[in-house]
Amino acid sequence: MTMSRGSSCTSASEPRQSKDELWAGCLERPVGDGAVVQMIGLESSKHIVYARVIPTPGENGEHHPQVTILSAVQTMVDEEFDHLIHDVLEKKKRLRTDAHPPAAELLRLGSIWLINETAYTQGEDTHAHRLQPKDADTIPDWTDMTLRVHYVPDRHHMAHEVDWTKYCRGLLVGGNVEVKIGDEKPHVPMKGLPDGTDGAVVYEDEDLGYAIINKPGGMPGHGCRSNNTENVCAMFHEALKELWPRTHRKIHVTLPQHVDSEVEGLIIVSTRREFANYVSQYLTVGADGKTKVGEETKRYRCLVCVKDPADMDKIQHLQEAGTILTHYFDPKSPQPKKRFVRSQPKNADHDWTECKMRICSVGSGAGERGLRAASVTSQYADANEPDVTLAHRLWKPEQDTNPAERLGAEYVMEIEVEDLSDLPHQLRGQLANLGTPIVGDFLYGGGICETGAHRHTWRRMAVQCSMLAFPEPKWEEGGEQGDGGTMVPSDQKCWFHLNDAWWTPYLDEYSRSV
């Protein structure tokens, strides 16, 4: 059965169900110390279980079970695994053990919450509290507290494919990562370079309080209800705890700008509140939602599907003319996929959000190896030709089927786009409106791309923040230097650039083969 509950993190103005009503039909399993764990929600499609500990029926009513959080969750996980095995044997469901972590892992991920059941039944704020590994041996007041367990948490395994304490290997001479602060290339400490797994750090200024990170695609910037560790802020915070001595200033990790989970590449991470304030004041979109206060530049490298070859000439013309492309979408639309249009509907009862971009370059490579577009169709090729090979490398392989043809794509083309609005889904929706969705953008018609490592798989999209530039901040003259100080733009420009994306080797090999 599924417990009829609303959000346990919100308050309500009216009493809800009683405790007896909430736990009607629950499963009970012994947990020791004269107690049982009651569970409800194992069959929920949301993969959320509510669990509490009560005395075994017949026990003294004054008995208060001394059952730890870890023991209660372990009992729930064991029961859930029994259900999973049943589904595999009886319903022939596919088993993905990595999607069902053990109790200790759920605590590490931040997938378990402690809520006040009494407050919930009275329609009050439940003061939901996310539990951590240090809470494993805690014994709550089970007469009043309930666990909410996200037993199939959202996972972001790509977070572990880079070393968050190290610099990118591409910063070495001849590498694919470029950095300039003013006219100088900053020194990269040798001890900061990776020995094995590549590093995530592109640049760090500890005094000014910011870092530039090369973020893996598909990784969120912040945590969610079911996973609070596999995200940019948490991973970099843990890295700084390892790197900075305890006598160092307090660690403060935030993302001062919007970060799309799907996009890989360059992002700004703030390690000082003063720098976050600087970004908010000088580098973000203005209050009118249209003009930029500062001089920040962001460019994105995208690999797009071309379904109509005539669209290649259209994109090329827009790039050569320097056209600023303007689209609008409905900010009140509840759908994950936003509808982008060239003109705001005249009969709309509210303003639609305006977004702008400019196509800066078309094609990949340079000189003789320059490639405007690559064919991904089987129409003029056999199974061993580079066209078909490229299609299977980019998209999720399908047996006896060219995945590009299922999408109706004949070519893929790399373009670089300047983002002039910095809004969620902006580039994805605008490019799809032009008839050229991003490769791997399933929502907007670009198919599915998959990759993986260490027995885990995840989806990825062919979009990368490839260039980031902004005025380097400096401490305001005559003011505080450090905590409590104010930053203002200096005359120096910070410039960061990535020369390659995950699909670059595939295009290079295609270019050498044709």
Secondary structure, DSSP 8 states (H G I E B T S, - for coil): -------TTS--SS----HHHHTTT-EEEEEETTEEEEEE-TT-TT-EEEEEEEE-TTS-TT------HHHHHHHHHHHHHHHHHHHHHHS-----GGGS--HHHHHHHT-EEEEEHHHHHTTS----EE--GGGTT----TTTEEEEEESS----GGGGSSEEEEE-GGGSTT-SEEEEETTB-----GGGS-SSS-EEEEEEETTTTEEEEEE-TT--SS-BTTBSSSSHHHHHHHHHHHHS-TTS-----B-SS---TT-EEEEEEESSHHHHHHHHHHTSB-TTSSSBSS--EEEEEEEEEESSTHHHHHHHHHHHHT-EEEEEE-TT--SSS--EESS--TT-SS--EEEEEEEEEESBS-GGG-BS-EE--STT--TTSHHHHHHHHHS--BTTB-HHHHHT--EEEEEEEEESS--TTHHHHHHHHTT--BTT-GGGT---EEEEETTEEEEE-SEEEEEEEEEEEEE-TTS-SSTT--EEEEEEEEEEEE---TTHHHHHHHHHH-
